[in-house]
Amino acid sequence: MRLLIGKMPSMQRPPSTDQHDEDPRGQPGEDLRGRPSIHDSGTATGSPATAAQLSRLARQLQQQLDSPATLQHAVHWAVQLIPGAQHASISLVRRRRQITSAAATDELPRRFDDLQQQLGQGPCLEAMYEQHTVRVHDLAGEARWPVLAQRWAQVGVRSALCLQLFVHGQDLGALNVLSTRTGAFGDEAEHVGLLVASHAALALAAVLQVEGLNQANVTRAVIGQAEGILMERFKISAQVAFALLARISQDSNRKLRLVAEDLVRTGQVPAPPTGRARQDSY
């Protein structure tokens, strides 16, 4: 998983009429990933209490055993730590197509994700695709997503702060905090949000790495068991047994792991991938 890296195709949007049109963060073309939004005025100040809570967040995220628990802890802490936050979600886009709520504090952010998916526009999508922080003061009057602005009342969201969480191949993620009040998020909310998103992204990357290793070990084990069944039953070598499983997988357009799992579970050898006699395939 690559954190906050890799450029994705930009979403088209109408020119903003916001008074902060001039981007204070840098020159045109400068990489803005992991940086504050155009609304940031540089007035945020930290506090020892916030630092202590962020440290506690980091420790708790590291203790989670799987990705769903990690993401759920992240949205819970986002509401606790980010000033103005009432609701939070982590949105995912699989293969740059469909947006889903991987974790949410309640149903409101899920409905907000669904509406953005339906309309094909919104702050969460922009944070993921354009890879920068997006702050919305009042969704009802937002010119960047006019259709969404007209339908904000369907979910009741007025303010939003969306931060890209990760880029993993064609999969994208964003941390979104929402409020039913206008102007809920200021500079401090952005800076704390960026820290929360960084902690969540690092913890998620570590968990996914462990999950990948565990899945690889499980896959190797089940394929080995399937090979053993074929070797014992037909008195063939491990190499021939694996070749048979691979051929069945290819001809049936099924993953090798699934073919092996079926064989181990049922004890039944799949039919030969051709019309030839079974013993010819072995």
Accessible surface in RSA format (square Angstrom, percent):
REM  Atomic radii and reference values for relative SASA: ProtOr
REM  Chains: A
REM  Algorithm: Lee & Richards
REM  Probe-radius: 1.40
REM  Slices: 20
REM RES _ NUM      All-atoms   Total-Side   Main-Chain    Non-polar    All polar
REM                ABS   REL    ABS   REL    ABS   REL    ABS   REL    ABS   REL
RES MET A   1    65.40  33.9   4.40   2.9  61.00 145.2   5.04   4.3  60.36  80.0
RES ARG A   2   112.82  47.4 109.38  55.8   3.44   8.2  49.63  67.8  63.19  38.3
RES LEU A   3    50.19  28.0  37.40  26.8  12.79  32.2  37.40  26.3  12.79  34.4
RES LEU A   4    42.86  23.9  38.63  27.6   4.22  10.6  38.63  27.1   4.22  11.4
RES ILE A   5    69.80  39.7  69.80  52.0   0.00   0.0  69.80  50.3   0.00   0.0
RES GLY A   6    18.29  22.6   0.00   N/A  18.29  22.6  15.67  43.0   2.62   5.9
RES LYS A   7   143.77  70.1 112.77  69.2  31.00  73.8  87.67  78.9  56.11  59.8
RES MET A   8    16.07   8.3  13.59   9.0   2.48   5.9  12.13  10.3   3.94   5.2
RES PRO A   9    77.35  56.4  62.96  57.4  14.39  52.3  74.83  61.8   2.52  15.7
RES SER A  10    75.38  63.7  50.00  66.7  25.39  58.5  30.19  64.3  45.19  63.3
RES MET A  11    40.33  20.9  28.81  19.1  11.52  27.4  35.06  29.8   5.26   7.0
RES GLN A  12   182.52 102.1 148.93 108.8  33.58  80.0  57.65 122.7 124.87  94.7
RES ARG A  13    95.30  40.0  65.02  33.1  30.28  72.1  18.43  25.2  76.87  46.6
RES PRO A  14    55.57  40.5  48.50  44.2   7.06  25.7  54.82  45.3   0.75   4.7
RES PRO A  15   121.37  88.5 104.09  94.9  17.28  62.8 115.91  95.7   5.46  34.0
RES SER A  16    26.42  22.3  11.25  15.0  15.17  35.0   9.76  20.8  16.66  23.3
RES THR A  17   114.86  81.7  84.98  86.2  29.88  71.2  70.64  94.9  44.21  66.8
RES ASP A  18    44.06  30.9  31.95  31.8  12.11  28.6  16.64  39.2  27.41  27.3
RES GLN A  19   164.00  91.7 120.12  87.8  43.88 104.5  48.72 103.7 115.28  87.4
RES HIS A  20    72.71  39.7  67.93  47.2   4.78  12.2  43.38  44.7  29.33  34.1
RES ASP A  21    86.31  60.5  62.36  62.1  23.95  56.6  35.98  84.7  50.33  50.2
RES GLU A  22   154.84  88.9 136.92 103.6  17.92  42.7  58.99 114.1  95.85  78.3
RES ASP A  23    47.16  33.0  33.00  32.8  14.16  33.5  23.32  54.9  23.84  23.8
RES PRO A  24    85.11  62.0  44.26  40.3  40.86 148.5  56.33  46.5  28.78 178.9
RES ARG A  25    25.25  10.6  11.29   5.8  13.96  33.2  13.12  17.9  12.12   7.3
RES GLY A  26    29.63  36.5   0.00   N/A  29.63  36.5  16.46  45.2  13.17  29.5
RES GLN A  27   140.78  78.7 135.76  99.2   5.01  11.9  55.34 117.8  85.44  64.8
RES PRO A  28   132.89  96.9  98.98  90.2  33.91 123.3 111.04  91.7  21.85 135.8
RES GLY A  29    88.13 108.7   0.00   N/A  88.13 108.7  44.19 121.3  43.93  98.4
RES GLU A  30    74.25  42.6  54.76  41.4  19.49  46.4  34.60  66.9  39.65  32.4
RES ASP A  31    74.36  52.1  55.53  55.3  18.83  44.5  44.96 105.8  29.40  29.3
RES LEU A  32    36.79  20.5  32.95  23.6   3.85   9.7  32.95  23.1   3.85  10.3
RES ARG A  33    71.22  29.9  52.45  26.7  18.78  44.7  10.94  15.0  60.28  36.5
RES GLY A  34    32.75  40.4   0.00   N/A  32.75  40.4   9.15  25.1  23.60  52.9
RES ARG A  35    78.14  32.8  78.02  39.8   0.12   0.3  31.56  43.1  46.58  28.2
RES PRO A  36    19.82  14.4  19.82  18.1   0.00   0.0  19.82  16.4   0.00   0.0
RES SER A  37     1.63   1.4   1.56   2.1   0.07   0.2   1.63   3.5   0.00   0.0
RES ILE A  38    27.67  15.7  25.39  18.9   2.29   5.5  25.39  18.3   2.29   6.2
RES HIS A  39    12.09   6.6   3.59   2.5   8.50  21.7   2.16   2.2   9.93  11.6
RES ASP A  40    24.26  17.0  16.22  16.1   8.04  19.0   0.35   0.8  23.90  23.8
RES SER A  41    80.77  68.3  46.61  62.2  34.15  78.7  48.46 103.2  32.31  45.3
RES GLY A  42    60.50  74.6   0.00   N/A  60.50  74.6  28.00  76.8  32.50  72.8
RES THR A  43    96.19  68.4  74.78  75.8  21.41  51.0  66.70  89.6  29.50  44.6
RES ALA A  44    32.60  30.0   6.25   9.6  26.35  59.9   9.08  12.8  23.52  62.3
RES THR A  45   104.24  74.1  92.78  94.1  11.46  27.3  70.04  94.1  34.20  51.7
RES GLY A  46    76.12  93.9   0.00   N/A  76.12  93.9  39.34 108.0  36.77  82.4
RES SER A  47    47.05  39.8  36.29  48.4  10.76  24.8  35.86  76.4  11.19  15.7
RES PRO A  48   120.89  88.1 108.99  99.4  11.90  43.2 116.35  96.1   4.54  28.2
RES ALA A  49    68.09  62.6  57.81  89.2  10.28  23.4  66.14  93.1   1.95   5.2
RES THR A  50    23.73  16.9  23.60  23.9   0.12   0.3   8.36  11.2  15.37  23.2
RES ALA A  51    57.20  52.6  51.41  79.3   5.79  13.2  54.89  77.3   2.31   6.1
RES ALA A  52    62.53  57.5  49.86  76.9  12.66  28.8  57.50  81.0   5.03  13.3
RES GLN A  53    78.22  43.7  77.04  56.3   1.18   2.8  19.14  40.7  59.08  44.8
RES LEU A  54    13.77   7.7  13.77   9.9   0.00   0.0  13.77   9.7   0.00   0.0
RES SER A  55    53.43  45.2  46.50  62.1   6.93  16.0  21.35  45.5  32.08  44.9
RES ARG A  56   127.27  53.4 127.27  64.9   0.00   0.0  26.06  35.6 101.21  61.3
RES LEU A  57     0.03   0.0   0.03   0.0   0.00   0.0   0.03   0.0   0.00   0.0
RES ALA A  58    21.49  19.8  18.94  29.2   2.55   5.8  21.34  30.1   0.15   0.4
RES ARG A  59   134.79  56.6 132.68  67.6   2.11   5.0  61.90  84.6  72.89  44.2
RES GLN A  60    45.37  25.4  45.37  33.2   0.00   0.0  11.45  24.4  33.92  25.7
RES LEU A  61     1.03   0.6   0.94   0.7   0.08   0.2   0.94   0.7   0.08   0.2
RES GLN A  62   142.44  79.6 109.52  80.0  32.92  78.4  37.22  79.2 105.22  79.8
RES GLN A  63   125.33  70.1 103.94  76.0  21.39  50.9  41.92  89.2  83.41  63.3
RES GLN A  64    33.17  18.6  24.61  18.0   8.57  20.4   1.26   2.7  31.92  24.2
RES LEU A  65   163.64  91.1 139.22  99.6  24.42  61.4 142.57 100.1  21.07  56.7
RES ASP A  66    59.31  41.5  59.31  59.0   0.00   0.0  16.53  38.9  42.78  42.7
RES SER A  67    19.86  16.8  19.86  26.5   0.00   0.0   4.60   9.8  15.26  21.4
RES PRO A  68    86.90  63.3  81.18  74.0   5.72  20.8  83.64  69.1   3.27  20.3
RES ALA A  69    34.02  31.3  26.12  40.3   7.90  18.0  33.38  47.0   0.63   1.7
RES THR A  70     0.26   0.2   0.26   0.3   0.00   0.0   0.26   0.3   0.00   0.0
RES LEU A  71    11.48   6.4  11.48   8.2   0.00   0.0  11.48   8.1   0.00   0.0
RES GLN A  72    77.30  43.2  76.94  56.2   0.35   0.8  45.36  96.5  31.94  24.2
RES HIS A  73    57.88  31.6  56.06  39.0   1.82   4.6  35.27  36.4  22.61  26.3
RES ALA A  74     0.21   0.2   0.21   0.3   0.00   0.0   0.21   0.3   0.00   0.0
RES VAL A  75     0.08   0.1   0.08   0.1   0.00   0.0   0.08   0.1   0.00   0.0
RES HIS A  76    96.04  52.5  94.66  65.8   1.38   3.5  53.34  55.0  42.69  49.7
RES TRP A  77    16.89   6.8  16.89   8.2   0.00   0.0  15.72   8.4   1.17   1.9
RES ALA A  78     0.00   0.0   0.00   0.0   0.00   0.0   0.00   0.0   0.00   0.0
RES VAL A  79    36.58  24.1  27.18  24.6   9.40  22.6  27.18  23.6   9.40  25.5
RES GLN A  80   108.55  60.7  79.94  58.4  28.61  68.1  13.10  27.9  95.44  72.4
RES LEU A  81    13.65   7.6   0.39   0.3  13.26  33.3   1.94   1.4  11.71  31.5
RES ILE A  82     3.45   2.0   0.00   0.0   3.45   8.3   0.31   0.2   3.14   8.5
RES PRO A  83    54.56  39.8  42.71  38.9  11.86  43.1  54.48  45.0   0.08   0.5
RES GLY A  84    24.61  30.3   0.00   N/A  24.61  30.3  11.34  31.1  13.27  29.7
RES ALA A  85    14.73  13.5   0.00   0.0  14.73  33.5   0.00   0.0  14.73  39.0
RES GLN A  86    60.34  33.7  42.21  30.8  18.13  43.2  22.14  47.1  38.20  29.0
RES HIS A  87    34.18  18.7  34.18  23.8   0.00   0.0  28.42  29.3   5.76   6.7
RES ALA A  88     0.00   0.0   0.00   0.0   0.00   0.0   0.00   0.0   0.00   0.0
RES SER A  89     1.14   1.0   1.14   1.5   0.00   0.0   0.00   0.0   1.14   1.6
RES ILE A  90     0.00   0.0   0.00   0.0   0.00   0.0   0.00   0.0   0.00   0.0
RES SER A  91     0.00   0.0   0.00   0.0   0.00   0.0   0.00   0.0   0.00   0.0
RES LEU A  92    12.34   6.9  12.34   8.8   0.00   0.0  12.34   8.7   0.00   0.0
RES VAL A  93     0.21   0.1   0.21   0.2   0.00   0.0   0.21   0.2   0.00   0.0
RES ARG A  94   125.63  52.7 123.28  62.8   2.35   5.6  48.56  66.4  77.07  46.7
RES ARG A  95   165.91  69.7 159.94  81.5   5.97  14.2  32.93  45.0 132.98  80.6
RES ARG A  96    86.86  36.5  70.82  36.1  16.04  38.2   7.19   9.8  79.66  48.3
RES ARG A  97   191.77  80.5 167.37  85.3  24.39  58.1  55.36  75.7 136.41  82.7
RES GLN A  98   105.26  58.9 105.12  76.8   0.14   0.3  18.39  39.1  86.87  65.9
RES ILE A  99     4.37   2.5   0.29   0.2   4.08   9.8   0.29   0.2   4.08  11.1
RES THR A 100    57.43  40.8  54.13  54.9   3.30   7.9  49.15  66.0   8.28  12.5
RES SER A 101    23.00  19.4   4.42   5.9  18.58  42.8   3.66   7.8  19.34  27.1
RES ALA A 102    39.85  36.6   6.96  10.7  32.89  74.8  16.49  23.2  23.37  61.9
RES ALA A 103     1.15   1.1   0.44   0.7   0.72   1.6   1.15   1.6   0.00   0.0
RES ALA A 104     6.73   6.2   0.00   0.0   6.73  15.3   0.00   0.0   6.73  17.8
RES THR A 105    51.28  36.5  17.68  17.9  33.60  80.1  21.70  29.1  29.58  44.7
RES ASP A 106    53.89  37.7  40.48  40.3  13.41  31.7  44.27 104.2   9.62   9.6
RES GLU A 107   104.30  59.9 102.13  77.3   2.18   5.2  52.27 101.1  52.03  42.5
RES LEU A 108    19.50  10.9  17.84  12.8   1.67   4.2  17.84  12.5   1.67   4.5
RES PRO A 109     0.72   0.5   0.21   0.2   0.51   1.9   0.21   0.2   0.51   3.2
RES ARG A 110    79.05  33.2  78.78  40.2   0.27   0.6  23.03  31.5  56.02  33.9
RES ARG A 111   109.02  45.8 105.88  54.0   3.14   7.5  52.37  71.6  56.65  34.3
RES PHE A 112     1.15   0.6   1.15   0.7   0.00   0.0   1.15   0.7   0.00   0.0
RES ASP A 113     1.22   0.9   1.20   1.2   0.02   0.0   0.38   0.9   0.84   0.8
RES ASP A 114    90.77  63.6  85.54  85.1   5.23  12.4  27.41  64.5  63.36  63.2
RES LEU A 115     6.95   3.9   4.56   3.3   2.39   6.0   6.59   4.6   0.36   1.0
RES GLN A 116     0.00   0.0   0.00   0.0   0.00   0.0   0.00   0.0   0.00   0.0
RES GLN A 117    68.69  38.4  56.16  41.0  12.53  29.8  20.72  44.1  47.97  36.4
RES GLN A 118   120.32  67.3  84.23  61.6  36.09  85.9  40.90  87.1  79.42  60.2
RES LEU A 119    39.82  22.2  12.89   9.2  26.93  67.7  17.35  12.2  22.47  60.5
RES GLY A 120    47.39  58.4   0.00   N/A  47.39  58.4  27.84  76.4  19.55  43.8
RES GLN A 121    35.00  19.6  35.00  25.6   0.00   0.0   7.76  16.5  27.24  20.7
RES GLY A 122     0.00   0.0   0.00   N/A   0.00   0.0   0.00   0.0   0.00   0.0
RES PRO A 123     0.01   0.0   0.01   0.0   0.00   0.0   0.01   0.0   0.00   0.0
RES CYS A 124     0.44   0.3   0.44   0.5   0.00   0.0   0.00   0.0   0.44   0.5
RES LEU A 125    12.67   7.1  12.67   9.1   0.00   0.0  12.67   8.9   0.00   0.0
RES GLU A 126     1.53   0.9   1.53   1.2   0.00   0.0   0.00   0.0   1.53   1.2
RES ALA A 127     0.00   0.0   0.00   0.0   0.00   0.0   0.00   0.0   0.00   0.0
RES MET A 128     0.00   0.0   0.00   0.0   0.00   0.0   0.00   0.0   0.00   0.0
RES TYR A 129    29.23  13.6  29.23  16.6   0.00   0.0  20.96  15.8   8.26  10.2
RES GLU A 130    27.25  15.6  22.18  16.8   5.07  12.1   3.00   5.8  24.25  19.8
RES GLN A 131     1.65   0.9   0.43   0.3   1.22   2.9   0.54   1.1   1.11   0.8
RES HIS A 132    25.10  13.7  23.37  16.2   1.73   4.4  20.27  20.9   4.84   5.6
RES THR A 133     3.96   2.8   1.88   1.9   2.08   5.0   0.01   0.0   3.95   6.0
RES VAL A 134     1.14   0.7   0.00   0.0   1.14   2.7   1.14   1.0   0.00   0.0
RES ARG A 135     9.53   4.0   9.12   4.6   0.41   1.0   0.21   0.3   9.32   5.6
RES VAL A 136     1.15   0.8   0.10   0.1   1.05   2.5   0.28   0.2   0.87   2.4
RES HIS A 137    66.68  36.4  63.86  44.4   2.82   7.2  52.43  54.0  14.25  16.6
RES ASP A 138    49.16  34.4  43.97  43.8   5.19  12.3  18.85  44.4  30.31  30.2
RES LEU A 139     1.30   0.7   1.30   0.9   0.00   0.0   1.30   0.9   0.00   0.0
RES ALA A 140    37.40  34.4  16.80  25.9  20.60  46.9  16.99  23.9  20.42  54.1
RES GLY A 141    66.34  81.8   0.00   N/A  66.34  81.8  37.05 101.7  29.29  65.6
RES GLU A 142    23.23  13.3  17.08  12.9   6.15  14.6   3.54   6.9  19.69  16.1
RES ALA A 143    32.13  29.5  21.03  32.4  11.10  25.2  28.56  40.2   3.56   9.4
RES ARG A 144    13.54   5.7  10.91   5.6   2.63   6.3   1.81   2.5  11.73   7.1
RES TRP A 145     3.39   1.4   3.37   1.6   0.02   0.0   2.74   1.5   0.65   1.1
RES PRO A 146    58.49  42.6  55.18  50.3   3.31  12.0  57.79  47.7   0.71   4.4
RES VAL A 147    63.78  42.0  63.78  57.7   0.00   0.0  63.78  55.4   0.00   0.0
RES LEU A 148     0.00   0.0   0.00   0.0   0.00   0.0   0.00   0.0   0.00   0.0
RES ALA A 149     9.54   8.8   7.14  11.0   2.39   5.4   7.31  10.3   2.23   5.9
RES GLN A 150   146.36  81.8 110.44  80.7  35.92  85.5  41.60  88.5 104.76  79.5
RES ARG A 151    71.64  30.1  68.15  34.7   3.49   8.3  31.08  42.5  40.55  24.6
RES TRP A 152    61.89  24.8  61.86  29.9   0.03   0.1  46.08  24.6  15.81  25.7
RES ALA A 153    73.24  67.3  50.44  77.8  22.80  51.9  51.55  72.6  21.69  57.5
RES GLN A 154   103.10  57.7  71.31  52.1  31.78  75.7  41.32  88.0  61.78  46.9
RES VAL A 155    11.09   7.3   4.29   3.9   6.80  16.4   6.85   5.9   4.24  11.5
RES GLY A 156    22.41  27.6   0.00   N/A  22.41  27.6  19.89  54.6   2.52   5.6
RES VAL A 157     0.43   0.3   0.43   0.4   0.00   0.0   0.43   0.4   0.00   0.0
RES ARG A 158    53.96  22.7  53.96  27.5   0.00   0.0   3.91   5.3  50.05  30.3
RES SER A 159     0.10   0.1   0.10   0.1   0.00   0.0   0.10   0.2   0.00   0.0
RES ALA A 160     1.16   1.1   1.16   1.8   0.00   0.0   1.16   1.6   0.00   0.0
RES LEU A 161     0.00   0.0   0.00   0.0   0.00   0.0   0.00   0.0   0.00   0.0
RES CYS A 162     0.00   0.0   0.00   0.0   0.00   0.0   0.00   0.0   0.00   0.0
RES LEU A 163     0.91   0.5   0.86   0.6   0.04   0.1   0.91   0.6   0.00   0.0
RES GLN A 164     8.71   4.9   2.54   1.9   6.17  14.7   2.46   5.2   6.25   4.7
RES LEU A 165     0.79   0.4   0.02   0.0   0.76   1.9   0.31   0.2   0.48   1.3
RES PHE A 166     7.23   3.6   7.23   4.5   0.00   0.0   7.23   4.4   0.00   0.0
RES VAL A 167     0.00   0.0   0.00   0.0   0.00   0.0   0.00   0.0   0.00   0.0
RES HIS A 168    87.68  47.9  84.24  58.6   3.44   8.8  51.77  53.4  35.91  41.8
RES GLY A 169    44.19  54.5   0.00   N/A  44.19  54.5  37.52 103.0   6.67  14.9
RES GLN A 170    96.40  53.9  90.82  66.4   5.58  13.3  26.29  56.0  70.11  53.2
RES ASP A 171    30.76  21.5  30.76  30.6   0.00   0.0   2.45   5.8  28.31  28.2
RES LEU A 172     0.22   0.1   0.00   0.0   0.22   0.5   0.00   0.0   0.22   0.6
RES GLY A 173     0.00   0.0   0.00   N/A   0.00   0.0   0.00   0.0   0.00   0.0
RES ALA A 174     0.00   0.0   0.00   0.0   0.00   0.0   0.00   0.0   0.00   0.0
RES LEU A 175     0.00   0.0   0.00   0.0   0.00   0.0   0.00   0.0   0.00   0.0
RES ASN A 176     0.49   0.3   0.49   0.5   0.00   0.0   0.47   1.1   0.02   0.0
RES VAL A 177     0.00   0.0   0.00   0.0   0.00   0.0   0.00   0.0   0.00   0.0
RES LEU A 178     0.78   0.4   0.78   0.6   0.00   0.0   0.78   0.5   0.00   0.0
RES SER A 179     0.39   0.3   0.00   0.0   0.39   0.9   0.39   0.8   0.00   0.0
RES THR A 180    62.43  44.4  47.10  47.7  15.34  36.6  31.00  41.6  31.43  47.5
RES ARG A 181   125.64  52.8 120.60  61.5   5.04  12.0  65.38  89.3  60.26  36.5
RES THR A 182    71.97  51.2  53.94  54.7  18.03  43.0  21.85  29.3  50.12  75.8
RES GLY A 183    48.69  60.0   0.00   N/A  48.69  60.0  19.45  53.4  29.24  65.5
RES ALA A 184    20.95  19.3   0.00   0.0  20.95  47.7   6.85   9.7  14.10  37.4
RES PHE A 185     4.56   2.3   0.36   0.2   4.20  10.9   0.95   0.6   3.61  10.3
RES GLY A 186    34.98  43.1   0.00   N/A  34.98  43.1  28.06  77.0   6.92  15.5
RES ASP A 187    13.06   9.2   6.89   6.9   6.17  14.6   4.33  10.2   8.73   8.7
RES GLU A 188    71.29  40.9  68.99  52.2   2.30   5.5  15.45  29.9  55.85  45.6
RES ALA A 189     1.20   1.1   0.55   0.8   0.65   1.5   0.55   0.8   0.65   1.7
RES GLU A 190     0.00   0.0   0.00   0.0   0.00   0.0   0.00   0.0   0.00   0.0
RES HIS A 191    67.98  37.2  65.92  45.8   2.05   5.3  44.36  45.7  23.61  27.5
RES VAL A 192     9.09   6.0   9.05   8.2   0.04   0.1   9.05   7.9   0.04   0.1
RES GLY A 193     0.00   0.0   0.00   N/A   0.00   0.0   0.00   0.0   0.00   0.0
RES LEU A 194    27.16  15.1  26.38  18.9   0.78   2.0  26.70  18.7   0.46   1.2
RES LEU A 195    86.00  47.9  85.85  61.4   0.15   0.4  85.89  60.3   0.11   0.3
RES VAL A 196     0.15   0.1   0.15   0.1   0.00   0.0   0.15   0.1   0.00   0.0
RES ALA A 197     5.77   5.3   4.99   7.7   0.77   1.8   5.39   7.6   0.38   1.0
RES SER A 198    48.55  41.0  43.91  58.6   4.64  10.7  27.50  58.6  21.05  29.5
RES HIS A 199    53.68  29.3  50.05  34.8   3.63   9.3  34.30  35.4  19.38  22.5
RES ALA A 200     0.36   0.3   0.30   0.5   0.06   0.1   0.30   0.4   0.06   0.2
RES ALA A 201     2.89   2.7   2.89   4.5   0.00   0.0   2.89   4.1   0.00   0.0
RES LEU A 202   106.64  59.4 100.54  71.9   6.09  15.3 100.92  70.9   5.71  15.4
RES ALA A 203     8.84   8.1   2.38   3.7   6.46  14.7   7.93  11.2   0.91   2.4
RES LEU A 204     4.98   2.8   4.98   3.6   0.00   0.0   4.98   3.5   0.00   0.0
RES ALA A 205    25.27  23.2  19.81  30.6   5.45  12.4  20.12  28.3   5.14  13.6
RES ALA A 206    55.74  51.2  49.92  77.0   5.82  13.2  54.66  77.0   1.07   2.8
RES VAL A 207    14.28   9.4  11.79  10.7   2.49   6.0  14.27  12.4   0.01   0.0
RES LEU A 208    57.59  32.1  49.97  35.7   7.62  19.2  50.30  35.3   7.29  19.6
RES GLN A 209   124.82  69.8 112.82  82.5  12.00  28.6  34.52  73.5  90.30  68.5
RES VAL A 210    80.81  53.2  80.80  73.2   0.01   0.0  80.81  70.2   0.00   0.0
RES GLU A 211    52.31  30.0  47.36  35.8   4.95  11.8  32.07  62.0  20.24  16.5
RES GLY A 212    40.84  50.4   0.00   N/A  40.84  50.4  34.50  94.7   6.34  14.2
RES LEU A 213   109.24  60.8 107.22  76.7   2.02   5.1 108.14  75.9   1.10   3.0
RES ASN A 214    79.72  55.0  77.98  75.4   1.74   4.2  22.92  55.2  56.80  54.9
RES GLN A 215    88.05  49.2  85.35  62.4   2.70   6.4  46.36  98.7  41.70  31.6
RES ALA A 216    37.43  34.4  30.25  46.7   7.18  16.3  36.76  51.8   0.67   1.8
RES ASN A 217    78.55  54.2  71.89  69.5   6.66  16.0  25.09  60.4  53.46  51.7
RES VAL A 218    83.50  54.9  80.33  72.7   3.17   7.6  83.23  72.3   0.27   0.7
RES THR A 219    31.81  22.6  31.81  32.3   0.00   0.0  27.11  36.4   4.71   7.1
RES ARG A 220   153.36  64.4 141.81  72.3  11.54  27.5  74.25 101.5  79.11  47.9
RES ALA A 221    54.37  50.0  40.09  61.9  14.29  32.5  52.04  73.3   2.33   6.2
RES VAL A 222    16.81  11.1  16.05  14.5   0.76   1.8  16.54  14.4   0.27   0.7
RES ILE A 223    22.88  13.0  22.88  17.0   0.00   0.0  22.88  16.5   0.00   0.0
RES GLY A 224    35.26  43.5   0.00   N/A  35.26  43.5  25.69  70.5   9.57  21.4
RES GLN A 225    96.92  54.2  86.05  62.9  10.87  25.9  40.56  86.3  56.36  42.7
RES ALA A 226     0.00   0.0   0.00   0.0   0.00   0.0   0.00   0.0   0.00   0.0
RES GLU A 227    31.33  18.0  31.33  23.7   0.00   0.0   1.40   2.7  29.93  24.4
RES GLY A 228    33.58  41.4   0.00   N/A  33.58  41.4  28.70  78.8   4.88  10.9
RES ILE A 229    46.16  26.3  40.61  30.3   5.55  13.4  45.64  32.9   0.51   1.4
RES LEU A 230     0.72   0.4   0.72   0.5   0.00   0.0   0.72   0.5   0.00   0.0
RES MET A 231    68.55  35.5  64.02  42.4   4.52  10.8  58.04  49.3  10.51  13.9
RES GLU A 232   117.93  67.7 109.48  82.8   8.45  20.1  58.95 114.0  58.98  48.2
RES ARG A 233   109.29  45.9  85.45  43.6  23.84  56.8  36.90  50.4  72.39  43.9
RES PHE A 234    56.95  28.5  37.28  23.1  19.67  51.2  42.22  25.6  14.73  42.2
RES LYS A 235   163.37  79.7 131.64  80.8  31.72  75.5 105.09  94.6  58.28  62.1
RES ILE A 236    26.58  15.1  11.94   8.9  14.64  35.3  19.27  13.9   7.30  19.8
RES SER A 237    59.81  50.5  46.35  61.9  13.46  31.0  49.81 106.1  10.00  14.0
RES ALA A 238    47.03  43.2  42.98  66.3   4.06   9.2  43.24  60.9   3.79  10.0
RES GLN A 239   150.84  84.4 139.94 102.3  10.90  26.0  49.50 105.4 101.35  76.9
RES VAL A 240    60.78  40.0  59.06  53.5   1.72   4.1  60.37  52.5   0.41   1.1
RES ALA A 241     0.00   0.0   0.00   0.0   0.00   0.0   0.00   0.0   0.00   0.0
RES PHE A 242    86.64  43.3  86.64  53.7   0.00   0.0  86.64  52.5   0.00   0.0
RES ALA A 243    57.27  52.7  47.89  73.9   9.38  21.3  52.58  74.0   4.69  12.4
RES LEU A 244     7.95   4.4   2.97   2.1   4.98  12.5   7.48   5.3   0.47   1.3
RES LEU A 245     0.24   0.1   0.24   0.2   0.00   0.0   0.24   0.2   0.00   0.0
RES ALA A 246    38.00  34.9  32.22  49.7   5.78  13.1  34.12  48.1   3.88  10.3
RES ARG A 247    83.07  34.9  79.60  40.6   3.48   8.3  36.80  50.3  46.28  28.0
RES ILE A 248    12.25   7.0  11.54   8.6   0.71   1.7  12.09   8.7   0.17   0.5
RES SER A 249    15.68  13.2  14.36  19.2   1.31   3.0   2.03   4.3  13.65  19.1
RES GLN A 250   144.52  80.8 121.13  88.5  23.39  55.7  41.03  87.3 103.49  78.5
RES ASP A 251    80.44  56.3  43.17  43.0  37.27  88.1  21.08  49.6  59.37  59.2
RES SER A 252    52.65  44.5  26.73  35.7  25.91  59.7  37.32  79.5  15.33  21.5
RES ASN A 253   142.97  98.6 118.83 114.8  24.13  58.1  29.90  72.0 113.07 109.3
RES ARG A 254    96.71  40.6  87.10  44.4   9.61  22.9  41.52  56.7  55.18  33.4
RES LYS A 255   140.09  68.3 131.38  80.6   8.70  20.7  85.79  77.2  54.30  57.8
RES LEU A 256    39.83  22.2  35.00  25.0   4.83  12.1  35.00  24.6   4.83  13.0
RES ARG A 257    63.66  26.7  61.89  31.6   1.77   4.2   5.54   7.6  58.12  35.2
RES LEU A 258    64.23  35.8  63.83  45.7   0.40   1.0  64.04  45.0   0.19   0.5
RES VAL A 259     1.18   0.8   0.91   0.8   0.27   0.6   1.18   1.0   0.00   0.0
RES ALA A 260     0.00   0.0   0.00   0.0   0.00   0.0   0.00   0.0   0.00   0.0
RES GLU A 261    51.90  29.8  49.72  37.6   2.18   5.2  16.36  31.6  35.54  29.0
RES ASP A 262    37.67  26.4  37.67  37.5   0.00   0.0  16.48  38.8  21.18  21.1
RES LEU A 263     0.25   0.1   0.00   0.0   0.25   0.6   0.21   0.1   0.04   0.1
RES VAL A 264    49.84  32.8  32.19  29.1  17.65  42.5  32.19  28.0  17.65  47.9
RES ARG A 265   166.94  70.1 131.94  67.3  35.00  83.3  77.54 106.0  89.40  54.2
RES THR A 266    72.45  51.5  41.63  42.2  30.82  73.5  45.93  61.7  26.52  40.1
RES GLY A 267    25.34  31.3   0.00   N/A  25.34  31.3  19.00  52.1   6.34  14.2
RES GLN A 268   133.10  74.4 125.42  91.7   7.68  18.3  37.01  78.8  96.09  72.9
RES VAL A 269    15.49  10.2   2.07   1.9  13.42  32.3   2.09   1.8  13.40  36.3
RES PRO A 270    36.64  26.7  24.58  22.4  12.06  43.8  36.46  30.1   0.17   1.1
RES ALA A 271    72.07  66.3  57.41  88.6  14.66  33.4  57.43  80.9  14.64  38.8
RES PRO A 272    28.14  20.5  15.60  14.2  12.54  45.6  16.31  13.5  11.83  73.5
RES PRO A 273    35.13  25.6   0.76   0.7  34.37 124.9  12.08  10.0  23.05 143.2
RES THR A 274    47.87  34.0  30.60  31.0  17.26  41.1  40.90  54.9   6.97  10.5
RES GLY A 275    88.63 109.3   0.00   N/A  88.63 109.3  45.09 123.7  43.53  97.5
RES ARG A 276   120.52  50.6 106.66  54.4  13.86  33.0  61.44  84.0  59.08  35.8
RES ALA A 277    49.60  45.6  31.59  48.7  18.02  41.0  43.59  61.4   6.02  15.9
RES ARG A 278   100.99  42.4  95.63  48.8   5.35  12.7  28.47  38.9  72.52  43.9
RES GLN A 279   135.38  75.7 119.38  87.2  16.00  38.1  53.91 114.8  81.47  61.8
RES ASP A 280    92.90  65.1  62.21  61.9  30.69  72.6  16.58  39.0  76.32  76.1
RES SER A 281    20.29  17.1   0.50   0.7  19.79  45.6   3.44   7.3  16.85  23.6
RES TYR A 282    40.27  18.8   8.85   5.0  31.42  81.8  25.73  19.3  14.54  17.9
END  Absolute sums over single chains surface
CHAIN  1 A    14164.3      11127.4       3036.9       7641.6       6522.7
END  Absolute sums over all chains
TOTAL         14164.3      11127.4       3036.9       7641.6       6522.7
